[in-house]
Amino acid sequence: MRDSAPAVNLINKAMELIHPQLFSSSMAVRDELRKGALTKDLASEWESVYTAVSVIINRTTKEHRDCGGEPGWYDFLLTLGNHSYTTLDFPELGVQLMYNPGTAVAFCANALRHSVPAWGWGDRICYAFFNKKVVMERFGRVEAGWMMLTDLTFLQK
C-alpha cells in the first residue's frame, strides 16, 4: 500500500476537486478509522479517501451498475497495463470513452450502467476505487449526494 501512495494521493486530489462533499465525508471516515483500536494500524497505511478498492486484471466487464454505494457518489477507475485499444461504455448515454492505459474516470457507477468489452492484445489492470455505503453509514457520513455546478468552488474563483 505504501508503494501506491503517490498515485492514490493524486486520485484523492482529483476527488477533492470534483466532489468536495464526498471527499470531506470520506476523509472523516478515514480519520475515524485511524483512531479505532481495531482499525488504526491498517487504516494508517490506507491513503485513499475511498473505503474500498477492487483490482480487475485481464477481464471484460459485462454491463452493470455497482450497488454498494449511493447514487451521486463517484467511483474512480484507473486503467493501466500495455493493452491495445478499448472503451468504457455507457449504453444509457450512448457514449463510449477511450479507455487506454493511463486513463482515469470518475462517475456515478451506482446510477449509470457501464461495461468494458474486449481490448485486443496485452494486459489490462483496472483499479476501481469506491465507497461502501455500509462503512459510510457506520460513521454517519452518507450526506454527500449529487454534485451541482455551484458546488465546484474552483470554478467560482
C-alpha positions, -999 to +999 in steps of 0.1 A: +000+000+000+029+024+007+041+020-029+008+031-043+006+063-021+017+088-047-009+076-073-036+073-046-029+109-034-034+121-070-068+103-071-076+119-037-068+154-050-089+148-081-118+137-059-114+168-037-118+190-068-147+172-085-168+161-055-158+181-024-187+168-003-178+132-009-141+139-003-149+155+030-172+127+042-147+101+031-118+118+048-138+120+080-144+082+079-108+075+072-098+097+101-122+079+124-108+045+113-073+057+121-084+063+157-102+030+163-084+004+184-091-024+160-086-004+128-059+021+134-029+000+123-043-009+089-062+024+084-030+043+090-015+025+060-045+033+038-040+065+019-072+065-002-102+086+007-122+057-007-132+029+017-125+001-009-105-007-040-111-036-064-084-047-088-096-062-121-070-079-142-074-090-178-112-092-177-140-079-197-168-063-177-204-070-185-229-042-185-239-035-149-245-009-121-225-011-089-248-014-059-225-008-029-226+029-029-251+057-034-264+075-065-244+107-067-212+092-053-184+090-077-164+058-082-129+063-096-114+040-122-078+039-132-067+016-160-031+006-165-011-020-185+001-024-221-032-034-237-044-021-270-075+000-277-105-005-255-135+016-244-156+022-213-192+021-225-222+038-210-251+024-230-278+045-214-260+076-226-249+062-259-213+070-250-181+051-255-150+066-239-114+058-250-101+036-221-065+031-229-036+026-203-033+056-180-069+067-183-087+078-151-125+082-150-148+093-121-185+087-125-216+075-105-213+038-110-244+032-089-265+052-113-250+045-147-248+011-164-213+006-177-191-021-193-157-027-207-156-050-238-126-070-251-094-049-255-073-068-281-038-078-270-018-071-239-025-069-202-052-046-187-054-037-150-082-016-136-081-002-101-117+006-091-119+029-061-153+032-044-171+039-011-191+012+006-224+026+018-224+004+049-190+018+060-201+054+054-233+047+073-214+032+103-198+066+108-229+087+099-213+100+067-238+095+039-247+132+034-228+136+002-252+134-028-253+147-063-228+173-073-241+206-086-221+231-107-224+256-079-206+231-055-174+233-076-156+261-057-126+262-081-150+274-109-161+304-087-126+319-084 
